[in-house]
Amino acid sequence: MSTNRSKQAAQDTQSKKQKNKSKKNKQKSQAAETRKQQKVKRKQEKIKQKKPRRRIFPIWLRIIIVVLLCSVALIAGAMVGYGVLGDGAPKDILKKETWQHIIDIVIKE
């Protein structure tokens, strides 16, 4: 008789565990659905609130400015290198003859 009671008690505990698991799974799935719904709502609200962004400086203008700044820095560096570090006049770096002379020295043909 005691074996029947112990078997029945074991079955009761297993059925309780299964019920608890099924409840937890349902709660998790409901919580996941609500999180997904909240996420979707937040995205929709962001889209509604988002204003079209107008740039002060368009991208093409930024690129042109960067290229111009790089060329100015290159010319300034060449002037400092030729005029201050070397023994030439800084404005001579802008002349074609100077560059031709530099190229001839490098190639040495």
C-alpha positions, 0 to 999 in steps of 0.5 A: 500500500505504501508503494501505491502512495509513493507512486501517486505522490511522485506522479503528483509532484511530476504533474505539479512540475509540468504545470509550473513549467507550462505556466512559466513558458506561457508567461515568458512567451507573453512577456516576449510578445509584449517586449516585441510590441513595445519595441515596435511601438518605440520604433514607430514613435521614433519614426514619427518624431524624427525630423528630416535632417538638413545639413548646414554643409553638404557632403560635397562641400565638406569634401571640397573643403578638406581637399583645399585644406590638404593642399594648403597644408602641403604648400605651407609645409613645402614653403617651410621646408624649402625656405626655413630649413633649406636656404631658398626663398619660401615663395620660390617653391611656387615657381615651376623652375624650382620643381623642375630643378628638384625633379632633375636632382632626384632623377639625376639623368 
